[in-house]
Amino acid sequence: MEKFERLEAVAAPLAMLNVDTDQITPARFLWRPRRDGYARILFHDLRFNDDGSEKPEFVLNRPEYRQARILVAGRNFGCGSSREHAVWALHDYGFRAVIAPSFGDIFFNNSFKHGLLPVVLPEARVGTILDALQRSPGARMSVDLEAQRVVGPDGVTDTFAIDPFRKRLLLEGLDDVGFTLSCQDEIAAFERAYEREFPWI
């Protein structure tokens, strides 16, 4: 998993409430293997017409947002059914951080497992950021995980909370399996001690 330390990038505004996982990755595409990539599927029905052509009004189809790596969205982003595919699609497209007032619980938890940082900021502040991004298409923001700071397009700095263990995993680029493998020496030492104490098992 790619480390997340500090990100400075174009931010795309998605001023929608209750964006659910079926909008992020429509269910009819979920048969695809992970290795095939999910970038094209991200917001598929919002991004594309039935004939596959782009909808020019959708934010990610505008030239100034095509290289966005930060997404700023309305409250309850990622609500709905449980599917890791929603996080895969965002990550495969190039997003590393999503800023919103709140997230669907399962989406929030899945994000950390796949190198996507969900940042919760107050709703009024997110609204101000969305307004600023819409006034200045292509504006950049920064997200500093170590310092737990976000600098908006208006230059205002906000702090955010994050679980220390999840922060550590993102900074070190470790998923759950990677973290377990990093503890191999401790696991082996425990097993040897356990065998000495309970040799009959």
Buried (B, 14 or more C-beta within 10 A) or exposed (E): BEEBEEBEBBBBBBBBEBBBBBBBBBEEBBEBEEEEBBEBBBBBBBBBEEEEEEEEEBBBBBEEBEEBBBBBBBBBBBBBEEBBBBBBBBBBBBBBBBBBBBBBEBBBBBBBBBBBBBBBBEEEBBBBBBBBBBEEBBBBBBBBBEEBBBBBBBEEEBEBEBEEEBBEBBEBEBBEEEEEEEEEEEEEEEEEEEEEEEEEE
